[in-house]
Amino acid sequence: KTERLAAILSQTPVIPVLTFSDAQTGVATSKALRDGGLTVLEVTMRTPKALEALKAIVDEVEGVTVGAGTVLEPEHVEQAIVSGAAFLVSPGSSSRLISAGSEAPVPFLPGVSTVSEALQLAERGATFAKFFPAGPAGGAPFLRALVAPLPEMHFVPTGGIDIGNAQDYLSLRNVAAVGGSWVAPPDALEAKDWARVTQLAKEASALKARPAA
Ligand code: 3PG
């Protein structure tokens, strides 16, 4: 599963973190992001329609790999998989979640924001973690400082990232990709301004991740 996760993350420098209040908006936004070159999408489990949106995107949008984000409970793991999620992401890494995630048939990306949390995952053999909330937890300098002590660990920083600072993270050798909601701003979704979403996705997909060593 680690290899599958590595393959998914290597497809893209930026993973849009998406929150949908209806399935139709999810489908249209996903097509717009794909048309701009972003093909790995994270649909957060934060709304009552999240699972429905996830399933609609999986069924109706070609050429994208869709995961479930904001997975907080073991029950979310099951629901997301039934809805077709290709991977799972959590902002944290409770032991219940780690167990549920490791038993899941798809890759699980747990979240960390401290050295000890990263170490705990490394002890269990993990080599990828989400770094959340990236900005408040120390930003790119924090991750740069982890390269020497934790050389095997690779991160997907999310939280406070946008087109202006994404490259600071992507230039680090322990960053596989970054996540963020900036490519699908709520006002653009509200206005059904798909051209703007595609344009933001184009700018984001042109960023370059340093290939993980
Ligand atoms: C997440 O869950 O990953 C974040 O909410 C995304 O953070 P952002 O909105 O600051 O990009």
Residues whose N, C-alpha, C, O or C-beta is under 5 A from the ligand:
A	BS01	3PG	V17 T158 G159 G160 I161 G179 G180 S181 W182
